[in-house]
Every structure is written in structure tokens, then in C-alpha cells.
Amino acid sequence: MTFAKLQKLQPRVVPLLMKSIEKNRLAHAYLFEGNRGTGKEEIALQLVKSYFCSYRKNAEACQKCIDCRRIDNRNHPDVHFIFPDGQSIKKQQVDYLQKEFSYRGVESSKKAYIIYEADLMTASAANSLLKFLEEPSLPTLAILMTTKGYQILPTIKSRCQHLVFSPLPKRLFIEQLEEKGFTKTMARFLAHVTTSEEEVEKMSEGDWIVQARNVVIQLMQERLFRSQKLLFTIQEKWLPLCKERWQIDRSLDMILLWLRDLLYMKVGNVEALAYIDKQEELKRQALSVSFEQINEHVLAVIEAKKHLEANVNPQLLMENLMLRIKEG
């Protein structure tokens, strides 16, 4: 992997880092914040390689020297990786890191460390790291990675250059999902629901996303053409699938995507469809509802999402929503 390739994933973050490397103005500590799958780890490793590589050209590490190869293999003696120990990163882990950094570098006078899921540091670990960030004993490059920047202590944030990683471009995310074995149809649909690799994994457990999608499609059909079955489908199919709040929220997002697809179908923008395999059904429904009705339905779903935040009973929430949007 090179910065040139990684720039496609993060067109704002990578050029900034490359410029800092070329001008020898790297910060001593970085906080990388972004969803899983946005390239945080790959960019962190590339940054560390460029930091150590003796044969670097501009910002690009050579990828071939012993430093680059050892960093790729995670066995460079002067590069340390900290992972959560169980459910947290403990003070002892940070203390060990500080002890290791008190010794002169094995291969050079520089050292680097990468902390994964930095938001899982205990309070004592975070406070210990804070002192280490302020007073490193050697030339040091620190990279903290997190999906939850809001859980990082403000005092730690203030001592790092905070870089927020954008969600992956939809096209690239679809390609990644297809490489993981998702069909083109499902990869496309998932990319409309989320661009978080972590969330895709969560929704894919037990084939939840496939089942939930099918139930949403059934509800969208029944609201127009078999409305007498709506309450039964909610009770027998939707409720067993949507027991947790995030599942309810995502099912509402899927309804929004269906309504949005109806708008796209009415204006002939087939390429933008999330439910690309349901064009005939969408076309049939688009003839039965007006733009005004679809907009009203969208507002009803948005209102339901607000009620969800207020802990309204899920069954009541969905039944009221479906009754509001059936037959326009």
C-alpha cells in the first residue's frame, strides 16, 4: 500500500500527512478518528513507515527496506502496538509503553506507537498517557485510533493533531463489500444504508439485514395493496427482527430509502435506486402515489425516528407509522 493509493480512500487526510512528511513537520502525536474501514490503520502504518524509512522519496516509503518490511510484519523493535486487553486499555499497558520508550531505540534514535481503540482507555491509563504525550523521552511518533472521538479526554485531544476520516466513497465501499462476498445487489443496498464496515458486520450477523430488508419490502407492498395484512406482518415478522433500538432505527432508514426510490422512479433516475432489484415494484407503486404524498410519508418516518429517541413502544410506533402512510 502507498500514500498514492490511500489518497483515494481519504483525499483530505492523506495529502495533509504527505505534505507534513515532505517538509519534516510531522506532529509528535495524531488522533485518527473515523469508522472502521475508512483506512485508519493502513494510513497509520504508512505514516510510520515513512517516519522510519531511510530511502523515502518525498513522502513515500520505499516499501522494500528492512524498516518497511518489519513494520508491515508488525515486528519492528521500535514500533509498538497497543490493543485493548479485554474490554479496556489498562494503565499497566501504558506504563509498559513508557518503560520501553525510556530505552534508546534498537534500530534508530526514533520510536513510534499506535494505540487501537484509544477510546477504551481507562481513566488511569488516559492520565498516564497524557503525561507521556507531554514529555516523550525520545523523538516519538504517536498515533491514537478511535471510532468514538467524543470519548477521548479533551486534554489528550489538545495534545494531538486530530484528523477526522471521512466515510468511504460509496463506489469504493461497494467494491469492498463485493470483495467480502456480498452480491452486487446487497452490496449496493448496504452502501445506501451505511458506509461503516463495523455496522455492516453487525447488521449481517444472523443474516439480519437480508431478513429486515425483505420485511420492509413486504410492508411497503402491503401498505398500498394489502393494507389489511399490515398489523399482522408487523406483529409476526417485524417485531421479532427489530428488538433492539438500532434495529428499529435501521428498519426506518430502509423505509426512507424505499420512499426515496419512489421519488427517483417518478423522475426516471433509476441509477440512484437503493432497491435496484425491485424496479418493477417501485414503478408500479410510483404510479399510485403523488410527489406530495411521498413527501408526507417521508416526514412521517422522520417523526417516527424522533419518537424512537423518546423510547416510544416499538410496536405502537411502527403500527402508527404504517397506518399514517398506507394508501397515501
Buried (B, 14 or more C-beta within 10 A) or exposed (E): BEBEEBBEBBEEBBEEBBEBBBEEEBBBBBBBBBBBBBBBBBBBBBBBBBBBBEEBEEBBBBBEBEBBBBBBEEEBEBBBBBEBEEEBBBBEBBBEBBEEBEEEBEBBEBBBBBBBBBBBBBEEBBBBBBEBBEEBEBBBBBBBBBBEBEEBBEEBBEBBBBBEBBBBBEEBBBBBBBEEEBEEEBBBBBBBBBBBBEBBEBBBEEEBBEEBBEBBBBBBBBBBEEEEBBBEBBEEBBBEBBEEEEBBBBBBBBBBBBBBBBBBBBEEEEEEBBBBBBEEBBEBBBEEBEEEBBEBBBEBBEBBBEBBEEEBEBBEBBBBBBBBBBEB
